Amino acid sequence: MNERISESDQAAGITPIDPPSVVQRLADDVGGTIQECALLPDGSGFATMSMPLPAGHWSTVKTEHYEPPPMNLRIGAGHISIVQQIPGEPFIARRFSRQEFADIIRAAGRYAYRSATMQGSEPDLDPDALLQNLVVAFLGYWTENGLSGDEWANPPSPQEPNK
């Protein structure tokens, strides 16, 4: 435990500790493993725990037969039209080829995976976080215009999705 707390963290005043009994009981009750536990310089503390997915979680449900993809946005090899809002302009229809649309979906998937795994550094993938990040990456934030109130959290332009 506490392998993730580096020497530089400790130099910054983060002190590794054994988990308090209530935290250990929580981990034991859910079949989890405490990865790290420490006190912070302000007197607060934290613990990071890994735990198995609950029985019957959507990501582990076994099916008897092949489960086809939902294809809710199924398109052929031709073009589709997507209406997107460009800030300060009226709605504009933009046409995408199947390849362009597939590239957008892949970019959203890469973003979702990186976000759900803290850029690959978190070994325990949370499938629900992955899907939530995929929705945000694909459709935008849960705001009226799909953009964040924090400018840094928005892509440079709707025409150029992050890849």
VOVO-266171 format. One record per residue: y negated, x negated, z of N, C-alpha, C in turn. Coordinates in nm, 4 decimals, always signed. Layout:
# residues N
- n.v; n.u; n.w; ca.v; ca.u; ca.w; c.v; c.u; c.w
- Y; X; Z; Y; X; Z; Y; X; Z
...
END
This chain:
# residues 163
- n.v; n.u; n.w; ca.v; ca.u; ca.w; c.v; c.u; c.w
- +0.1189; -0.0848; +0.0000; +0.0000; +0.0000; +0.0000; -0.1248; -0.0889; +0.0000
- -0.2328; -0.0340; -0.0466; -0.3640; -0.0986; -0.0515; -0.3722; -0.2148; -0.1486
- -0.2766; -0.2221; -0.2453; -0.2822; -0.3287; -0.3451; -0.4052; -0.3125; -0.4344
- -0.4545; -0.1893; -0.4461; -0.5668; -0.1629; -0.5352; -0.7006; -0.2049; -0.4757
- -0.7053; -0.2312; -0.3469; -0.8304; -0.2736; -0.2844; -0.8413; -0.4243; -0.3013
- -0.9304; -0.4647; -0.3892; -0.9415; -0.6056; -0.4267; -1.0195; -0.6853; -0.3222
- -1.0182; -0.8171; -0.3406; -1.0956; -0.9038; -0.2519; -1.2447; -0.8747; -0.2637
- -1.2910; -0.8429; -0.3850; -1.4336; -0.8101; -0.4012; -1.4674; -0.6789; -0.3308
- -1.3725; -0.5826; -0.3308; -1.3937; -0.4578; -0.2553; -1.4076; -0.4903; -0.1060
- -1.3196; -0.5753; -0.0586; -1.3232; -0.6111; +0.0825; -1.4513; -0.6865; +0.1160
- -1.4980; -0.7704; +0.0240; -1.6232; -0.8432; +0.0463; -1.7411; -0.7462; +0.0529
- -1.7269; -0.6302; -0.0138; -1.8332; -0.5289; -0.0128; -1.8250; -0.4396; +0.1111
- -1.7308; -0.4675; +0.1998; -1.7216; -0.3919; +0.3242; -1.6171; -0.2824; +0.3249
- -1.5330; -0.2764; +0.2228; -1.4240; -0.1784; +0.2195; -1.3065; -0.2396; +0.2932
- -1.2661; -0.1746; +0.4018; -1.1642; -0.2302; +0.4903; -1.0340; -0.1519; +0.4777
- -0.9278; -0.2140; +0.4267; -0.7988; -0.1445; +0.4183; -0.7484; -0.1092; +0.5583
- -0.6932; +0.0112; +0.5713; -0.6357; +0.0552; +0.6989; -0.5035; +0.1258; +0.6721
- -0.4235; +0.1388; +0.7784; -0.3057; +0.2241; +0.7700; -0.3540; +0.3683; +0.7705
- -0.2868; +0.4560; +0.6974; -0.3331; +0.5950; +0.6915; -0.3255; +0.6616; +0.8286
- -0.4278; +0.7416; +0.8613; -0.4206; +0.8191; +0.9854; -0.2983; +0.9108; +0.9812
- -0.2478; +0.9491; +1.0973; -0.1240; +1.0286; +1.1035; -0.1371; +1.1609; +1.0278
- -0.2533; +1.2236; +1.0304; -0.2691; +1.3512; +0.9596; -0.2575; +1.3309; +0.8086
- -0.3066; +1.2201; +0.7580; -0.2968; +1.1904; +0.6147; -0.1519; +1.1596; +0.5790
- -0.0847; +1.0825; +0.6644; +0.0558; +1.0505; +0.6387; +0.1422; +1.1759; +0.6428
- +0.1137; +1.2670; +0.7380; +0.1886; +1.3935; +0.7454; +0.1688; +1.4752; +0.6182
- +0.0447; +1.4793; +0.5689; +0.0166; +1.5524; +0.4454; +0.0990; +1.4941; +0.3306
- +0.0990; +1.3631; +0.3183; +0.1770; +1.2980; +0.2123; +0.3255; +1.3304; +0.2275
- +0.3756; +1.3222; +0.3493; +0.5169; +1.3510; +0.3735; +0.5492; +1.4966; +0.3390
- +0.4607; +1.5886; +0.3749; +0.4849; +1.7311; +0.3513; +0.4932; +1.7661; +0.2029
- +0.4203; +1.6942; +0.1178; +0.4212; +1.7260; -0.0253; +0.5041; +1.6264; -0.1065
- +0.5744; +1.5373; -0.0373; +0.6570; +1.4383; -0.1070; +0.5751; +1.3311; -0.1753
- +0.4552; +1.3058; -0.1225; +0.3649; +1.2098; -0.1846; +0.3769; +1.0702; -0.1278
- +0.3121; +0.9787; -0.1958; +0.3065; +0.8394; -0.1533; +0.1604; +0.7985; -0.1464
- +0.1180; +0.7450; -0.0344; -0.0202; +0.6994; -0.0204; -0.0317; +0.5640; -0.0889
- -0.1232; +0.5569; -0.1854; -0.1425; +0.4349; -0.2631; -0.2387; +0.3387; -0.1949
- -0.3427; +0.3945; -0.1354; -0.4432; +0.3120; -0.0682; -0.5150; +0.3972; +0.0353
- -0.5666; +0.3300; +0.1359; -0.6398; +0.3961; +0.2427; -0.7363; +0.2923; +0.2999
- -0.8632; +0.3319; +0.3159; -0.9613; +0.2330; +0.3607; -1.0805; +0.3001; +0.4256
- -1.1522; +0.2207; +0.5037; -1.2810; +0.2608; +0.5603; -1.3907; +0.2048; +0.4714
- -1.4970; +0.2829; +0.4541; -1.6118; +0.2393; +0.3754; -1.7216; +0.1904; +0.4683
- -1.8156; +0.1121; +0.4182; -1.9204; +0.0549; +0.5030; -2.0019; +0.1582; +0.5801
- -2.0139; +0.2817; +0.5275; -2.0936; +0.3843; +0.5977; -2.0161; +0.4549; +0.7073
- -1.8908; +0.4143; +0.7295; -1.8099; +0.4744; +0.8355; -1.7149; +0.5822; +0.7858
- -1.7345; +0.6299; +0.6634; -1.6411; +0.7276; +0.6074; -1.5182; +0.6528; +0.5568
- -1.4241; +0.7247; +0.5057; -1.3038; +0.6608; +0.4555; -1.2440; +0.7407; +0.3421
- -1.1373; +0.6886; +0.2843; -1.0688; +0.7581; +0.1766; -0.9229; +0.7172; +0.1744
- -0.8465; +0.8005; +0.1093; -0.7064; +0.7700; +0.0823; -0.6755; +0.8227; -0.0565
- -0.5900; +0.7519; -0.1285; -0.5447; +0.7954; -0.2599; -0.3946; +0.8162; -0.2506
- -0.3517; +0.9351; -0.2956; -0.2112; +0.9696; -0.2835; -0.1563; +1.0098; -0.4196
- -0.0345; +0.9709; -0.4466; +0.0387; +1.0132; -0.5642; +0.1439; +1.1116; -0.5174
- +0.1582; +1.2219; -0.5916; +0.2610; +1.3176; -0.5515; +0.3242; +1.3781; -0.6760
- +0.4469; +1.4230; -0.6617; +0.5152; +1.4818; -0.7770; +0.4515; +1.6159; -0.8135
- +0.4698; +1.6547; -0.9397; +0.4218; +1.7859; -0.9811; +0.5040; +1.8931; -0.9113
- +0.4441; +2.0091; -0.8858; +0.5208; +2.1169; -0.8224; +0.6343; +2.1653; -0.9132
- +0.7397; +2.2147; -0.8527; +0.8517; +2.2692; -0.9293; +0.8000; +2.3800; -1.0207
- +0.8460; +2.3800; -1.1431; +0.8043; +2.4827; -1.2378; +0.6694; +2.4572; -1.3034
- +0.6107; +2.3388; -1.2822; +0.4822; +2.3084; -1.3460; +0.4987; +2.3217; -1.4971
- +0.3965; +2.3707; -1.5650; +0.4052; +2.3973; -1.7085; +0.4516; +2.2766; -1.7893
- +0.4204; +2.1565; -1.7423; +0.4548; +2.0377; -1.8207; +0.6015; +1.9989; -1.8103
- +0.6738; +2.0565; -1.7141; +0.8132; +2.0179; -1.6946; +0.9105; +2.1316; -1.7235
- +0.8594; +2.2462; -1.7660; +0.9470; +2.3602; -1.7942; +1.0359; +2.3269; -1.9136
- +1.1651; +2.3392; -1.8943; +1.2615; +2.3112; -2.0014; +1.2853; +2.4404; -2.0801
- +1.2962; +2.4270; -2.2107; +1.3253; +2.5431; -2.2941; +1.4636; +2.5271; -2.3546
- +1.5276; +2.6405; -2.3851; +1.6616; +2.6373; -2.4424; +1.6611; +2.5858; -2.5848
- +1.5600; +2.6217; -2.6580; +1.5523; +2.5876; -2.7992; +1.4227; +2.5131; -2.8260
- +1.4112; +2.4643; -2.9479; +1.2883; +2.3995; -2.9918; +1.1709; +2.4930; -2.9669
- +1.0653; +2.4398; -2.9099; +0.9451; +2.5185; -2.8845; +0.8385; +2.4789; -2.9868
- +0.8131; +2.5665; -3.0834; +0.7135; +2.5299; -3.1845; +0.5743; +2.5235; -3.1243
- +0.4864; +2.4414; -3.1832; +0.3499; +2.4356; -3.1312; +0.2789; +2.5690; -3.1524
- +0.1816; +2.6023; -3.0677; +0.1157; +2.7319; -3.0802; +0.0353; +2.7480; -3.2097
- -0.0206; +2.6424; -3.2621; -0.0975; +2.6441; -3.3861; -0.2021; +2.7561; -3.3894
- -0.2719; +2.7765; -3.2797; -0.3728; +2.8816; -3.2741; -0.4873; +2.8601; -3.3721
- -0.5112; +2.7363; -3.4089; -0.6167; +2.7056; -3.5051; -0.5559; +2.6553; -3.6356
- -0.4396; +2.7067; -3.6706; -0.3651; +2.6581; -3.7865; -0.4483; +2.6676; -3.9138
- -0.4448; +2.5602; -3.9906; -0.5126; +2.5571; -4.1198; -0.4234; +2.4887; -4.2200
- -0.4426; +2.5189; -4.3439; -0.3668; +2.4533; -4.4506; -0.4329; +2.3214; -4.4881
- -0.3929; +2.2691; -4.6008; -0.4440; +2.1397; -4.6435; -0.5840; +2.1487; -4.7030
- -0.6378; +2.2686; -4.7195; -0.7714; +2.2861; -4.7754; -0.8796; +2.2605; -4.6719
- -0.9909; +2.3272; -4.6885; -1.1043; +2.3111; -4.5976; -1.1162; +2.4317; -4.5065
- -1.1818; +2.4099; -4.3947; -1.2164; +2.5191; -4.3044; -1.3646; +2.5086; -4.2762
- -1.4202; +2.6134; -4.2244; -1.5604; +2.6112; -4.1839; -1.5664; +2.6251; -4.0331
- -1.6502; +2.5467; -3.9720; -1.6744; +2.5553; -3.8291; -1.8238; +2.5746; -3.8123
- -1.8609; +2.6670; -3.7257; -2.0024; +2.6852; -3.6972; -2.0347; +2.5997; -3.5767
- -2.1325; +2.5137; -3.5906; -2.1709; +2.4296; -3.4783; -2.3214; +2.4334; -3.4630
- -2.3662; +2.4219; -3.3405; -2.5088; +2.4254; -3.3137; -2.5620; +2.2839; -3.3038
- -2.6643; +2.2569; -3.3817; -2.7333; +2.1302; -3.3731; -2.8584; +2.1563; -3.2902
- -2.8795; +2.0807; -3.1815; -2.9939; +2.1089; -3.0936; -3.1247; +2.1201; -3.1718
- -3.1971; +2.2280; -3.1437; -3.3264; +2.2497; -3.2068; -3.3182; +2.3137; -3.3437
- -3.1985; +2.3426; -3.3925; -3.1826; +2.4038; -3.5235; -3.0964; +2.5283; -3.5106
- -3.1039; +2.6186; -3.6090; -3.0167; +2.7371; -3.6051; -2.8719; +2.6946; -3.6279
- -2.7813; +2.7903; -3.6083; -2.6409; +2.7601; -3.6339; -2.6233; +2.7208; -3.7801
- -2.5432; +2.6192; -3.8033; -2.5189; +2.5687; -3.9379; -2.3676; +2.5634; -3.9580
- -2.3216; +2.6141; -4.0708; -2.1790; +2.6057; -4.1022; -2.1511; +2.4680; -4.1619
- -2.0499; +2.4043; -4.1120; -2.0114; +2.2726; -4.1621; -1.8665; +2.2799; -4.2041
- -1.8330; +2.2242; -4.3166; -1.6962; +2.2281; -4.3684; -1.6248; +2.0972; -4.3353
- -1.5009; +2.1115; -4.2913; -1.4183; +1.9955; -4.2596; -1.2892; +2.0040; -4.3404
- -1.2412; +1.8919; -4.3864; -1.1070; +1.8878; -4.4446; -1.0073; +1.8866; -4.3301
- -0.8824; +1.9106; -4.3620; -0.7772; +1.9037; -4.2595; -0.7772; +1.7660; -4.1940
- -0.7939; +1.6595; -4.2731; -0.7937; +1.5236; -4.2183; -0.9112; +1.5028; -4.1231
- -1.0298; +1.5495; -4.1611; -1.1466; +1.5364; -4.0731; -1.1242; +1.6116; -3.9422
- -1.0689; +1.7332; -3.9535; -1.0432; +1.8128; -3.8339; -0.9367; +1.7447; -3.7469
- -0.8324; +1.6890; -3.8107; -0.7290; +1.6167; -3.7356; -0.7890; +1.4961; -3.6642
- -0.8813; +1.4251; -3.7290; -0.9476; +1.3109; -3.6653; -1.0284; +1.3548; -3.5436
- -1.0938; +1.4700; -3.5537; -1.1709; +1.5232; -3.4403; -1.0775; +1.5560; -3.3240
- -0.9637; +1.6169; -3.3543; -0.8672; +1.6516; -3.2494; -0.8121; +1.5247; -3.1848
- -0.7793; +1.4239; -3.2656; -0.7289; +1.2971; -3.2098; -0.8338; +1.2317; -3.1197
- -0.9598; +1.2341; -3.1630; -1.0664; +1.1765; -3.0807; -1.0763; +1.2512; -2.9484
- -1.0633; +1.3841; -2.9531; -1.0664; +1.4630; -2.8297; -0.9470; +1.4288; -2.7414
- -0.8292; +1.4120; -2.8013; -0.7098; +1.3751; -2.7250; -0.7217; +1.2387; -2.6604
- -0.7773; +1.1419; -2.7349; -0.7972; +1.0082; -2.6767; -0.8937; +1.0156; -2.5586
- -1.0029; +1.0894; -2.5758; -1.0983; +1.1058; -2.4665; -1.0291; +1.1691; -2.3455
- -0.9541; +1.2757; -2.3694; -0.8876; +1.3463; -2.2594; -0.7906; +1.2550; -2.1860
- -0.7118; +1.1779; -2.2601; -0.6161; +1.0876; -2.1962; -0.6880; +0.9793; -2.1169
- -0.7900; +0.9187; -2.1770; -0.8646; +0.8146; -2.1058; -0.9284; +0.8710; -1.9795
- -0.9830; +0.9912; -1.9878; -1.0475; +1.0518; -1.8709; -0.9456; +1.0857; -1.7625
- -0.8323; +1.1411; -1.8020; -0.7309; +1.1816; -1.7042; -0.6618; +1.0625; -1.6390
- -0.6686; +0.9448; -1.7025; -0.6026; +0.8256; -1.6470; -0.7022; +0.7181; -1.6070
- -0.8301; +0.7532; -1.5982; -0.9346; +0.6557; -1.5648; -0.9224; +0.5337; -1.6561
- -0.9270; +0.5587; -1.7854; -0.9165; +0.4572; -1.8904; -0.7858; +0.3781; -1.8812
- -0.6789; +0.4491; -1.8523; -0.5470; +0.3871; -1.8485; -0.5133; +0.3150; -1.7199
- -0.6064; +0.3117; -1.6235; -0.5797; +0.2369; -1.5002; -0.5055; +0.3203; -1.3962
- -0.5011; +0.4511; -1.4128; -0.4327; +0.5381; -1.3168; -0.2922; +0.5665; -1.3689
- -0.1901; +0.5186; -1.2985; -0.0541; +0.5349; -1.3495; -0.0021; +0.6785; -1.3409
- -0.0587; +0.7605; -1.2546; -0.0111; +0.8974; -1.2384; -0.0986; +0.9910; -1.3205
- -0.0477; +1.0319; -1.4343; -0.1215; +1.1211; -1.5219; -0.1179; +1.2627; -1.4662
- -0.2340; +1.3228; -1.4492; -0.2444; +1.4615; -1.4064; -0.2538; +1.5471; -1.5320
- -0.1480; +1.6192; -1.5681; -0.1499; +1.6941; -1.6932; -0.2582; +1.8020; -1.6964
- -0.2917; +1.8598; -1.5821; -0.3969; +1.9617; -1.5798; -0.5335; +1.8985; -1.6056
- -0.5562; +1.7799; -1.5517; -0.6811; +1.7087; -1.5801; -0.6869; +1.6705; -1.7272
- -0.5731; +1.6326; -1.7837; -0.5679; +1.5997; -1.9252; -0.6129; +1.7186; -2.0096
- -0.5603; +1.8359; -1.9812; -0.5977; +1.9538; -2.0592; -0.7428; +1.9927; -2.0374
- -0.7905; +1.9853; -1.9151; -0.9309; +2.0179; -1.8903; -1.0222; +1.9230; -1.9681
- -0.9889; +1.7960; -1.9677; -1.0682; +1.6993; -2.0430; -1.0550; +1.7210; -2.1934
- -0.9387; +1.7664; -2.2390; -0.9219; +1.7958; -2.3807; -1.0120; +1.9114; -2.4227
- -1.0181; +2.0149; -2.3406; -1.1054; +2.1282; -2.3717; -1.2502; +2.0827; -2.3802
- -1.2941; +2.0041; -2.2835; -1.4323; +1.9539; -2.2848; -1.4556; +1.8661; -2.4073
- -1.3612; +1.7777; -2.4368; -1.3776; +1.6884; -2.5511; -1.3800; +1.7647; -2.6831
- -1.3034; +1.8719; -2.6899; -1.2933; +1.9472; -2.8136; -1.4061; +2.0484; -2.8286
- -1.4405; +2.1188; -2.7209; -1.5367; +2.2289; -2.7299; -1.6712; +2.2002; -2.6652
- -1.6801; +2.0954; -2.5856; -1.8036; +2.0659; -2.5144; -1.7936; +2.1101; -2.3694
- -1.9009; +2.0843; -2.2960; -1.9047; +2.1221; -2.1543; -1.9144; +2.2734; -2.1397
- -1.8879; +2.3227; -2.0208; -1.8911; +2.4663; -1.9929; -2.0347; +2.5106; -1.9664
- -2.1202; +2.4901; -2.0644; -2.2602; +2.5312; -2.0552; -2.2923; +2.6175; -2.1766
- -2.4089; +2.6791; -2.1751; -2.4450; +2.7694; -2.2842; -2.4433; +2.7005; -2.4201
- -2.4899; +2.5763; -2.4264; -2.4919; +2.5062; -2.5545; -2.3819; +2.4002; -2.5670
- -2.2963; +2.3883; -2.4656; -2.1864; +2.2923; -2.4701; -2.2255; +2.1500; -2.4357
- -2.3534; +2.1271; -2.4044; -2.4000; +1.9928; -2.3702; -2.4202; +1.9813; -2.2199
- -2.4112; +1.8579; -2.1715; -2.4355; +1.8313; -2.0301; -2.5852; +1.8237; -2.0047
- -2.6261; +1.8574; -1.8832; -2.7650; +1.8390; -1.8430; -2.7994; +1.6916; -1.8273
- -2.6976; +1.6064; -1.8179; -2.7170; +1.4614; -1.8093; -2.7073; +1.4035; -1.9499
- -2.8184; +1.3555; -2.0014; -2.8240; +1.3054; -2.1397; -2.7162; +1.2014; -2.1680
- -2.6881; +1.1128; -2.0708; -2.5900; +1.0063; -2.0922; -2.4491; +1.0602; -2.1153
- -2.4235; +1.1838; -2.0723; -2.2892; +1.2402; -2.0819; -2.2652; +1.3139; -2.2142
- -2.3638; +1.3130; -2.3038; -2.3519; +1.3817; -2.4319; -2.3285; +1.2827; -2.5449
- -2.2538; +1.3248; -2.6482; -2.2382; +1.2374; -2.7642; -2.3721; +1.2229; -2.8358
- -2.3870; +1.1176; -2.9171; -2.5137; +1.0953; -2.9829; -2.5553; +1.2097; -3.0762
- -2.4585; +1.2737; -3.1414; -2.4904; +1.3804; -3.2350; -2.3660; +1.4650; -3.2568
- -2.3819; +1.5965; -3.2716; -2.2630; +1.6785; -3.3001; -2.1971; +1.6416; -3.4315
- -2.2700; +1.5798; -3.5218; -2.2115; +1.5411; -3.6500; -2.1241; +1.4174; -3.6368
- -2.1377; +1.3423; -3.5292; -2.0633; +1.2183; -3.5118; -1.9867; +1.2218; -3.3807
- -1.8721; +1.2937; -3.3757; -1.7958; +1.2988; -3.2515; -1.7507; +1.1591; -3.2098
- -1.7430; +1.1379; -3.0787; -1.6971; +1.0078; -3.0284; -1.5550; +0.9826; -3.0741
- -1.5270; +0.8610; -3.1154; -1.3908; +0.8267; -3.1612; -1.3310; +0.7232; -3.0704
END
